Amino acid sequence: MSVTSNDQSVLRPAYDSILTLAPYQTGKPVEELTREYGVSDVVKLASNENPLGCSPQVTLAITEQLGQLARYPDGNGYYLKQALSDFNDIGMDCITLGNGSNDLLDILARSFVSRDDAIVYSQYGFVIYSMLAKMQGATGIEVPAQRFGHNLSAMRQAVDDNANTKIVFIANPNNPTGTQLDRDELYKFIASMPSSVLIVLDEAYIEYSPESNNRALLDAFDNLVIVRTFSKAYGLAGLRVGYALSSAPVADLLNRIRQPFNVSRIGLAAAAAALEDQQFIETVRQTNQEQMCWLEKQFDALGLGFIRSYANFIMVKMEVEMENAAVINQALLEQGVIVRPLAGYGLDNWLRITVGTAEDNLRLIDTLRSILNDD
């Protein structure tokens, strides 16, 4: 018997909430902009990638793996875990590897959240959190932000009001706003939470703000997981490698759920080499700080508001006279500068701009100035 597209009894998603999901919107690729506008000299400042690339040690590590591509990677990632264990002063049995940090966030949701449960996250928090709730058929609870950052007291109240809460997601520093939480306040928040609620700290931008490193909290709380990535400061976005730090029992659960060989042979080798070169990371951090300060001065001179950021991007308000962020974003695209509009976050008048090299940032500011002066 043939099945027609009108038959509603088949090919339905497991949860109706999946039907409300919009595909994740990535930053516009350089190739697409070139095709669309014929611009050859493109500056991409949309995806918070590291403009300095990666450590030279990574290139060597990748080259050494090229003759082994027919072989599966080490499914347990022993050597990378060993390096992460030493670097973070934590047992190897407390580490879970992922195909980027998003993979780990997904594994966490699938491990702990069912359709009868709830996930709590902040307004202006990373969009993936709300998507994970829908993927699981769970209830997503968005807590209003406080000064564009997490309102921890309101998030605590949300947990009190929803006894079925299983996970609280907190990005620190936060994406896309760049805000950072006070360590003492964060400690008090976690300490006040029921032990049955998992607190997930998403520290994707930790290398840009070492003071927001909350590794020590793992020694105090078994219901805490810290998720990090090699995609940002380490410059391995194209290889997709992330890791989670947690108690050993939580890691045991996550490793039961994660897919076999979820990190490639090249990814494992590259991440281990990247982690070893902390001098490169220090250079990345200093360069980012210097260029961030320069950009802030330029935005001030242009009369544009912005939120102080502790990451490698800055959120800038583009409400200028009769123009708005969408118009300015389009004008930037047409001149070969890619940034990230934030309408999807409810921030219609804001753009998120990655801190680039000095040359990239000068191109951005010159282009912005030209656009604003034309208005």
C-alpha positions as a Markdown table, in Angstrom:
| # | Residue | x | y | z |
|---|---|---|---|---|
| 1 | Met | 0.0 | 0.0 | 0.0 |
| 2 | Ser | 1.4 | 3.4 | -0.9 |
| 3 | Val | 1.8 | 6.2 | 1.6 |
| 4 | Thr | 0.8 | 9.7 | 0.5 |
| 5 | Ser | 1.9 | 13.0 | 1.9 |
| 6 | Asn | -1.6 | 13.6 | 3.2 |
| 7 | Asp | -1.3 | 10.6 | 5.6 |
| 8 | Gln | -0.8 | 12.3 | 9.0 |
| 9 | Ser | -0.3 | 9.0 | 10.8 |
| 10 | Val | 3.3 | 8.5 | 9.5 |
| 11 | Leu | 6.5 | 10.5 | 9.4 |
| 12 | Arg | 5.6 | 12.6 | 12.4 |
| 13 | Pro | 8.3 | 13.8 | 14.8 |
| 14 | Ala | 8.5 | 12.3 | 18.2 |
| 15 | Tyr | 7.4 | 15.6 | 19.8 |
| 16 | Asp | 5.2 | 18.2 | 18.2 |
| 17 | Ser | 7.5 | 20.9 | 19.6 |
| 18 | Ile | 10.1 | 19.9 | 16.9 |
| 19 | Leu | 7.7 | 21.3 | 14.3 |
| 20 | Thr | 8.1 | 24.7 | 15.9 |
| 21 | Leu | 11.9 | 24.6 | 15.6 |
| 22 | Ala | 13.6 | 26.9 | 13.2 |
| 23 | Pro | 16.9 | 25.7 | 11.8 |
| 24 | Tyr | 19.9 | 27.2 | 13.5 |
| 25 | Gln | 21.1 | 30.2 | 11.6 |
| 26 | Thr | 24.8 | 30.2 | 11.1 |
| 27 | Gly | 26.8 | 33.3 | 10.0 |
| 28 | Lys | 26.7 | 34.0 | 6.3 |
| 29 | Pro | 29.7 | 32.2 | 4.7 |
| 30 | Val | 32.3 | 34.2 | 2.8 |
| 31 | Glu | 31.5 | 32.1 | -0.4 |
| 32 | Glu | 27.8 | 33.0 | -0.3 |
| 33 | Leu | 28.5 | 36.7 | 0.0 |
| 34 | Thr | 30.9 | 36.5 | -2.9 |
| 35 | Arg | 28.3 | 34.8 | -5.0 |
| 36 | Glu | 25.5 | 37.1 | -4.0 |
| 37 | Tyr | 27.2 | 40.5 | -4.2 |
| 38 | Gly | 30.3 | 39.8 | -6.3 |
| 39 | Val | 32.5 | 41.0 | -3.4 |
| 40 | Ser | 36.0 | 39.4 | -3.4 |
| 41 | Asp | 37.6 | 41.1 | -0.4 |
| 42 | Val | 35.4 | 39.9 | 2.4 |
| 43 | Val | 35.8 | 40.4 | 6.1 |
| 44 | Lys | 33.9 | 37.9 | 8.3 |
| 45 | Leu | 33.1 | 39.1 | 11.8 |
| 46 | Ala | 30.0 | 37.1 | 12.4 |
| 47 | Ser | 30.9 | 33.7 | 14.0 |
| 48 | Asn | 33.3 | 34.6 | 16.8 |
| 49 | Glu | 36.1 | 32.7 | 15.1 |
| 50 | Asn | 39.7 | 33.4 | 16.1 |
| 51 | Pro | 41.2 | 35.8 | 13.5 |
| 52 | Leu | 44.7 | 34.6 | 14.4 |
| 53 | Gly | 43.9 | 31.0 | 13.4 |
| 54 | Cys | 45.4 | 28.2 | 15.5 |
| 55 | Ser | 48.8 | 27.4 | 17.0 |
| 56 | Pro | 51.5 | 26.3 | 14.6 |
| 57 | Gln | 51.8 | 23.1 | 16.7 |
| 58 | Val | 48.3 | 22.2 | 15.5 |
| 59 | Thr | 49.4 | 22.1 | 11.8 |
| 60 | Leu | 52.2 | 19.7 | 12.7 |
| 61 | Ala | 49.9 | 17.5 | 14.7 |
| 62 | Ile | 47.4 | 17.3 | 11.8 |
| 63 | Thr | 50.1 | 16.5 | 9.3 |
| 64 | Glu | 51.3 | 13.6 | 11.4 |
| 65 | Gln | 47.8 | 12.1 | 11.2 |
| 66 | Leu | 47.3 | 12.3 | 7.5 |
| 67 | Gly | 48.7 | 8.8 | 6.9 |
| 68 | Gln | 46.2 | 7.3 | 9.4 |
| 69 | Leu | 42.9 | 8.5 | 8.0 |
| 70 | Ala | 41.7 | 5.0 | 7.1 |
| 71 | Arg | 41.8 | 4.2 | 10.8 |
| 72 | Tyr | 39.1 | 5.0 | 13.3 |
| 73 | Pro | 40.2 | 7.4 | 16.1 |
| 74 | Asp | 40.7 | 6.3 | 19.7 |
| 75 | Gly | 37.0 | 6.1 | 20.8 |
| 76 | Asn | 38.0 | 7.1 | 24.3 |
| 77 | Gly | 40.2 | 9.9 | 23.3 |
| 78 | Tyr | 42.8 | 8.8 | 25.9 |
| 79 | Tyr | 45.7 | 11.2 | 25.1 |
| 80 | Leu | 43.4 | 14.3 | 24.8 |
| 81 | Lys | 41.7 | 13.3 | 28.0 |
| 82 | Gln | 45.0 | 12.9 | 29.7 |
| 83 | Ala | 46.1 | 16.4 | 28.6 |
| 84 | Leu | 42.8 | 17.9 | 29.7 |
| 85 | Ser | 43.1 | 16.1 | 33.0 |
| 86 | Asp | 46.5 | 17.6 | 33.7 |
| 87 | Phe | 45.4 | 21.1 | 32.4 |
| 88 | Asn | 42.3 | 21.2 | 34.5 |
| 89 | Asp | 43.5 | 19.2 | 37.5 |
| 90 | Ile | 40.7 | 16.7 | 37.3 |
| 91 | Gly | 40.4 | 13.0 | 36.9 |
| 92 | Met | 40.2 | 11.5 | 33.4 |
| 93 | Asp | 36.9 | 9.8 | 34.5 |
| 94 | Cys | 35.4 | 13.2 | 34.9 |
| 95 | Ile | 35.8 | 14.2 | 31.2 |
| 96 | Thr | 33.5 | 13.8 | 28.3 |
| 97 | Leu | 34.6 | 14.6 | 24.8 |
| 98 | Gly | 32.3 | 16.0 | 22.1 |
| 99 | Asn | 32.0 | 17.0 | 18.5 |
| 100 | Gly | 32.1 | 20.6 | 19.6 |
| 101 | Ser | 30.5 | 22.0 | 22.7 |
| 102 | Asn | 27.0 | 21.9 | 21.0 |
| 103 | Asp | 27.3 | 18.1 | 20.8 |
| 104 | Leu | 27.9 | 18.0 | 24.6 |
| 105 | Leu | 24.9 | 20.3 | 25.3 |
| 106 | Asp | 22.8 | 17.9 | 23.2 |
| 107 | Ile | 24.1 | 14.9 | 25.1 |
| 108 | Leu | 23.3 | 16.5 | 28.4 |
| 109 | Ala | 19.7 | 17.2 | 27.4 |
| 110 | Arg | 19.2 | 13.7 | 26.0 |
| 111 | Ser | 20.7 | 12.2 | 29.2 |
| 112 | Phe | 18.7 | 14.1 | 31.8 |
| 113 | Val | 15.6 | 15.7 | 30.2 |
| 114 | Ser | 12.3 | 14.0 | 29.2 |
| 115 | Arg | 9.1 | 15.4 | 27.7 |
| 116 | Asp | 7.7 | 15.9 | 31.2 |
| 117 | Asp | 10.7 | 18.0 | 32.3 |
| 118 | Ala | 11.8 | 21.6 | 32.1 |
| 119 | Ile | 14.9 | 23.4 | 31.1 |
| 120 | Val | 15.6 | 26.9 | 32.5 |
| 121 | Tyr | 17.7 | 29.5 | 30.7 |
| 122 | Ser | 18.1 | 33.2 | 30.4 |
| 123 | Gln | 16.6 | 35.7 | 27.9 |
| 124 | Tyr | 19.4 | 36.6 | 25.5 |
| 125 | Gly | 21.1 | 33.3 | 26.3 |
| 126 | Phe | 22.6 | 31.0 | 23.6 |
| 127 | Val | 19.7 | 30.0 | 21.3 |
| 128 | Ile | 20.7 | 26.3 | 21.4 |
| 129 | Tyr | 19.3 | 26.1 | 24.9 |
| 130 | Ser | 15.7 | 26.7 | 23.9 |
| 131 | Met | 16.2 | 24.5 | 20.8 |
| 132 | Leu | 17.2 | 21.6 | 23.1 |
| 133 | Ala | 14.0 | 21.9 | 25.1 |
| 134 | Lys | 12.0 | 21.6 | 22.0 |
| 135 | Met | 14.0 | 18.7 | 20.7 |
| 136 | Gln | 13.3 | 16.8 | 23.9 |
| 137 | Gly | 9.6 | 17.8 | 23.9 |
| 138 | Ala | 10.3 | 19.5 | 27.2 |
| 139 | Thr | 9.2 | 22.8 | 28.6 |
| 140 | Gly | 11.6 | 25.7 | 27.9 |
| 141 | Ile | 11.5 | 28.4 | 30.6 |
| 142 | Glu | 13.1 | 31.7 | 29.5 |
| 143 | Val | 13.9 | 34.0 | 32.5 |
| 144 | Pro | 14.0 | 37.7 | 31.7 |
| 145 | Ala | 17.5 | 39.1 | 31.6 |
| 146 | Gln | 19.0 | 41.7 | 33.9 |
| 147 | Arg | 21.1 | 44.3 | 32.2 |
| 148 | Phe | 21.4 | 41.9 | 29.2 |
| 149 | Gly | 22.8 | 39.2 | 31.5 |
| 150 | His | 21.6 | 36.4 | 33.7 |
| 151 | Asn | 19.2 | 37.3 | 36.6 |
| 152 | Leu | 20.3 | 34.5 | 39.0 |
| 153 | Ser | 17.6 | 35.3 | 41.6 |
| 154 | Ala | 14.9 | 35.1 | 39.0 |
| 155 | Met | 16.3 | 31.9 | 37.6 |
| 156 | Arg | 16.3 | 30.4 | 41.1 |
| 157 | Gln | 12.6 | 31.4 | 41.5 |
| 158 | Ala | 11.9 | 29.8 | 38.1 |
| 159 | Val | 13.3 | 26.5 | 39.5 |
| 160 | Asp | 11.2 | 26.9 | 42.6 |
| 161 | Asp | 8.1 | 27.4 | 40.5 |
| 162 | Asn | 8.8 | 24.4 | 38.3 |
| 163 | Ala | 9.5 | 21.3 | 40.3 |
| 164 | Asn | 10.1 | 19.4 | 37.0 |
| 165 | Thr | 13.2 | 21.4 | 36.2 |
| 166 | Lys | 16.1 | 19.1 | 35.3 |
| 167 | Ile | 18.7 | 21.5 | 33.7 |
| 168 | Val | 19.7 | 25.1 | 34.1 |
| 169 | Phe | 21.9 | 26.4 | 31.3 |
| 170 | Ile | 24.2 | 29.4 | 32.1 |
| 171 | Ala | 26.6 | 30.8 | 29.5 |
| 172 | Asn | 29.5 | 32.6 | 31.2 |
| 173 | Pro | 30.6 | 34.8 | 29.4 |
| 174 | Asn | 27.3 | 35.0 | 27.8 |
| 175 | Asn | 26.6 | 34.7 | 24.0 |
| 176 | Pro | 25.5 | 37.0 | 22.4 |
| 177 | Thr | 25.7 | 39.7 | 25.0 |
| 178 | Gly | 29.2 | 39.2 | 26.3 |
| 179 | Thr | 28.2 | 39.7 | 30.0 |
| 180 | Gln | 29.9 | 37.9 | 32.8 |
| 181 | Leu | 28.6 | 36.7 | 36.2 |
| 182 | Asp | 30.2 | 37.4 | 39.6 |
| 183 | Arg | 31.9 | 34.3 | 40.9 |
| 184 | Asp | 30.5 | 34.6 | 44.5 |
| 185 | Glu | 27.0 | 35.2 | 43.2 |
| 186 | Leu | 27.3 | 32.1 | 41.0 |
| 187 | Tyr | 28.5 | 30.0 | 43.9 |
| 188 | Lys | 25.6 | 31.1 | 46.0 |
| 189 | Phe | 23.2 | 30.3 | 43.2 |
| 190 | Ile | 24.5 | 26.8 | 42.7 |
| 191 | Ala | 24.5 | 26.2 | 46.4 |
| 192 | Ser | 20.9 | 27.2 | 46.7 |
| 193 | Met | 19.8 | 24.7 | 44.0 |
| 194 | Pro | 18.2 | 21.3 | 44.6 |
| 195 | Ser | 20.8 | 18.5 | 44.1 |
| 196 | Ser | 18.4 | 17.0 | 41.5 |
| 197 | Val | 18.8 | 20.0 | 39.2 |
| 198 | Leu | 21.9 | 19.9 | 36.9 |
| 199 | Ile | 23.6 | 23.3 | 36.5 |
| 200 | Val | 25.4 | 23.5 | 33.1 |
| 201 | Leu | 28.0 | 26.3 | 32.8 |
| 202 | Asp | 28.8 | 26.9 | 29.2 |
| 203 | Glu | 32.3 | 28.4 | 29.2 |
| 204 | Ala | 32.9 | 28.6 | 25.4 |
| 205 | Tyr | 34.7 | 31.9 | 25.8 |
| 206 | Ile | 36.6 | 31.1 | 29.0 |
| 207 | Glu | 40.1 | 31.7 | 27.5 |
| 208 | Tyr | 39.2 | 35.4 | 26.8 |
| 209 | Ser | 38.2 | 35.9 | 30.5 |
| 210 | Pro | 40.3 | 33.6 | 32.8 |
| 211 | Glu | 38.6 | 35.2 | 35.8 |
| 212 | Ser | 35.3 | 33.5 | 34.9 |
| 213 | Asn | 37.0 | 30.1 | 35.1 |
| 214 | Asn | 34.8 | 28.2 | 37.6 |
| 215 | Arg | 36.6 | 24.9 | 37.6 |
| 216 | Ala | 37.0 | 25.1 | 41.4 |
| 217 | Leu | 33.2 | 24.9 | 41.8 |
| 218 | Leu | 33.3 | 21.3 | 40.6 |
| 219 | Asp | 35.0 | 20.3 | 43.8 |
| 220 | Ala | 32.0 | 21.6 | 45.8 |
| 221 | Phe | 29.0 | 20.6 | 43.6 |
| 222 | Asp | 28.2 | 17.2 | 42.1 |
| 223 | Asn | 25.3 | 18.6 | 40.1 |
| 224 | Leu | 27.5 | 21.0 | 38.1 |
| 225 | Val | 28.9 | 20.4 | 34.6 |
| 226 | Ile | 31.3 | 22.8 | 32.8 |
| 227 | Val | 31.3 | 22.7 | 29.0 |
| 228 | Arg | 34.1 | 24.2 | 26.9 |
| 229 | Thr | 35.2 | 24.2 | 23.3 |
| 230 | Phe | 38.3 | 24.4 | 21.1 |
| 231 | Ser | 36.4 | 26.3 | 18.5 |
| 232 | Lys | 37.0 | 29.8 | 19.8 |
| 233 | Ala | 40.3 | 30.9 | 21.3 |
| 234 | Tyr | 42.1 | 27.7 | 20.2 |
| 235 | Gly | 41.0 | 28.3 | 16.6 |
| 236 | Leu | 39.7 | 24.9 | 15.8 |
| 237 | Ala | 36.1 | 25.7 | 14.8 |
| 238 | Gly | 36.4 | 23.7 | 11.6 |
| 239 | Leu | 37.4 | 20.5 | 13.5 |
| 240 | Arg | 34.6 | 20.5 | 16.1 |
| 241 | Val | 36.1 | 19.5 | 19.4 |
| 242 | Gly | 34.7 | 20.2 | 22.8 |
| 243 | Tyr | 34.7 | 18.7 | 26.3 |
| 244 | Ala | 32.7 | 18.6 | 29.5 |
| 245 | Leu | 34.0 | 18.5 | 33.1 |
| 246 | Ser | 31.8 | 17.0 | 35.7 |
| 247 | Ser | 31.6 | 14.5 | 38.6 |
| 248 | Ala | 32.6 | 11.0 | 37.6 |
| 249 | Pro | 29.1 | 9.6 | 37.8 |
| 250 | Val | 27.7 | 12.3 | 35.5 |
| 251 | Ala | 30.6 | 11.7 | 33.0 |
| 252 | Asp | 29.8 | 8.0 | 33.1 |
| 253 | Leu | 26.2 | 8.7 | 32.0 |
| 254 | Leu | 27.3 | 11.1 | 29.3 |
| 255 | Asn | 29.8 | 8.6 | 27.9 |
| 256 | Arg | 27.0 | 6.1 | 27.7 |
| 257 | Ile | 24.9 | 8.4 | 25.5 |
| 258 | Arg | 27.6 | 10.0 | 23.3 |
| 259 | Gln | 28.1 | 8.5 | 19.8 |
| 260 | Pro | 31.1 | 6.3 | 19.2 |
| 261 | Phe | 34.1 | 8.1 | 17.6 |
| 262 | Asn | 32.3 | 11.5 | 18.0 |
| 263 | Val | 35.7 | 13.2 | 17.8 |
| 264 | Ser | 37.8 | 12.6 | 14.7 |
| 265 | Arg | 41.4 | 11.4 | 14.7 |
| 266 | Ile | 42.5 | 14.8 | 13.4 |
| 267 | Gly | 40.4 | 16.6 | 16.0 |
| 268 | Leu | 41.9 | 14.6 | 18.9 |
| 269 | Ala | 45.4 | 15.3 | 17.8 |
| 270 | Ala | 44.8 | 19.0 | 17.0 |
| 271 | Ala | 43.1 | 19.7 | 20.3 |
| 272 | Ala | 45.9 | 18.1 | 22.3 |
| 273 | Ala | 48.5 | 20.1 | 20.4 |
| 274 | Ala | 46.4 | 23.3 | 20.8 |
| 275 | Leu | 46.0 | 22.8 | 24.5 |
| 276 | Glu | 49.8 | 22.4 | 24.9 |
| 277 | Asp | 50.6 | 25.8 | 23.4 |
| 278 | Gln | 49.3 | 28.2 | 26.1 |
| 279 | Gln | 51.7 | 30.9 | 24.9 |
| 280 | Phe | 49.7 | 31.1 | 21.8 |
| 281 | Ile | 46.5 | 31.4 | 23.8 |
| 282 | Glu | 48.1 | 34.3 | 25.8 |
| 283 | Thr | 48.8 | 36.0 | 22.5 |
| 284 | Val | 45.2 | 35.5 | 21.4 |
| 285 | Arg | 43.9 | 36.9 | 24.7 |
| 286 | Gln | 46.2 | 40.0 | 24.6 |
| 287 | Thr | 45.4 | 40.7 | 21.0 |
| 288 | Asn | 41.7 | 40.4 | 21.6 |
| 289 | Gln | 41.9 | 42.7 | 24.6 |
| 290 | Glu | 43.8 | 45.4 | 22.7 |
| 291 | Gln | 41.5 | 45.3 | 19.7 |
| 292 | Met | 38.4 | 45.2 | 21.9 |
| 293 | Cys | 39.6 | 48.5 | 23.6 |
| 294 | Trp | 40.2 | 50.0 | 20.2 |
| 295 | Leu | 36.8 | 49.1 | 18.9 |
| 296 | Glu | 35.1 | 50.5 | 22.0 |
| 297 | Lys | 36.7 | 53.8 | 21.4 |
| 298 | Gln | 35.6 | 53.8 | 17.8 |
| 299 | Phe | 32.0 | 53.0 | 18.6 |
| 300 | Asp | 32.0 | 55.8 | 21.2 |
| 301 | Ala | 33.3 | 58.2 | 18.5 |
| 302 | Leu | 30.5 | 57.0 | 16.1 |
| 303 | Gly | 27.9 | 57.6 | 18.8 |
| 304 | Leu | 27.0 | 53.9 | 18.9 |
| 305 | Gly | 26.1 | 52.2 | 22.2 |
| 306 | Phe | 27.5 | 48.8 | 23.1 |
| 307 | Ile | 27.6 | 46.3 | 26.0 |
| 308 | Arg | 31.0 | 45.7 | 27.7 |
| 309 | Ser | 32.1 | 42.2 | 26.6 |
| 310 | Tyr | 34.2 | 39.6 | 28.3 |
| 311 | Ala | 34.5 | 37.4 | 25.2 |
| 312 | Asn | 35.8 | 37.9 | 21.6 |
| 313 | Phe | 32.8 | 39.8 | 20.3 |
| 314 | Ile | 30.9 | 42.9 | 21.2 |
| 315 | Met | 27.2 | 43.7 | 20.9 |
| 316 | Val | 26.6 | 47.1 | 19.3 |
| 317 | Lys | 23.3 | 49.1 | 19.2 |
| 318 | Met | 22.7 | 50.3 | 15.6 |
| 319 | Glu | 19.6 | 52.5 | 16.1 |
| 320 | Val | 20.8 | 55.6 | 14.3 |
| 321 | Glu | 18.2 | 58.2 | 13.5 |
| 322 | Met | 15.8 | 56.5 | 11.0 |
| 323 | Glu | 18.0 | 53.5 | 10.2 |
| 324 | Asn | 18.1 | 50.3 | 12.1 |
| 325 | Ala | 20.3 | 47.2 | 12.5 |
| 326 | Ala | 18.8 | 45.4 | 9.6 |
| 327 | Val | 19.5 | 48.3 | 7.2 |
| 328 | Ile | 23.0 | 48.8 | 8.4 |
| 329 | Asn | 23.7 | 45.0 | 8.4 |
| 330 | Gln | 22.6 | 44.9 | 4.7 |
| 331 | Ala | 24.8 | 47.9 | 3.8 |
| 332 | Leu | 27.8 | 46.2 | 5.5 |
| 333 | Leu | 27.1 | 43.0 | 3.6 |
| 334 | Glu | 27.0 | 44.8 | 0.3 |
| 335 | Gln | 30.5 | 46.2 | 1.1 |
| 336 | Gly | 31.9 | 42.8 | 2.1 |
| 337 | Val | 31.7 | 43.0 | 5.9 |
| 338 | Ile | 29.8 | 40.2 | 7.5 |
| 339 | Val | 28.5 | 40.7 | 11.1 |
| 340 | Arg | 25.7 | 39.0 | 13.0 |
| 341 | Pro | 22.2 | 40.5 | 13.3 |
| 342 | Leu | 20.4 | 39.6 | 16.5 |
| 343 | Ala | 16.8 | 39.9 | 15.6 |
| 344 | Gly | 16.4 | 36.1 | 16.3 |
| 345 | Tyr | 17.2 | 36.9 | 20.0 |
| 346 | Gly | 14.7 | 39.7 | 20.1 |
| 347 | Leu | 17.5 | 42.3 | 19.8 |
| 348 | Asp | 16.3 | 43.9 | 16.7 |
| 349 | Asn | 18.5 | 47.0 | 16.9 |
| 350 | Trp | 21.7 | 45.2 | 17.8 |
| 351 | Leu | 24.5 | 43.6 | 15.9 |
| 352 | Arg | 27.0 | 41.2 | 17.3 |
| 353 | Ile | 30.5 | 41.9 | 15.9 |
| 354 | Thr | 33.5 | 39.5 | 16.3 |
| 355 | Val | 36.8 | 41.2 | 17.3 |
| 356 | Gly | 39.0 | 40.7 | 14.3 |
| 357 | Thr | 42.6 | 41.6 | 13.4 |
| 358 | Ala | 43.6 | 45.2 | 13.4 |
| 359 | Glu | 43.2 | 45.3 | 9.6 |
| 360 | Asp | 39.7 | 43.7 | 9.9 |
| 361 | Asn | 38.6 | 46.1 | 12.5 |
| 362 | Leu | 39.8 | 49.1 | 10.6 |
| 363 | Arg | 37.9 | 47.9 | 7.6 |
| 364 | Leu | 34.8 | 47.5 | 9.7 |
| 365 | Ile | 35.0 | 51.0 | 11.3 |
| 366 | Asp | 35.8 | 52.7 | 8.0 |
| 367 | Thr | 32.8 | 51.0 | 6.3 |
| 368 | Leu | 30.5 | 51.7 | 9.2 |
| 369 | Arg | 31.5 | 55.4 | 9.2 |
| 370 | Ser | 30.9 | 55.6 | 5.5 |
| 371 | Ile | 27.4 | 54.1 | 5.9 |
| 372 | Leu | 26.5 | 56.3 | 8.8 |
| 373 | Asn | 27.8 | 59.5 | 7.1 |
| 374 | Asp | 25.7 | 58.6 | 4.0 |
| 375 | Asp | 22.6 | 58.6 | 6.2 |
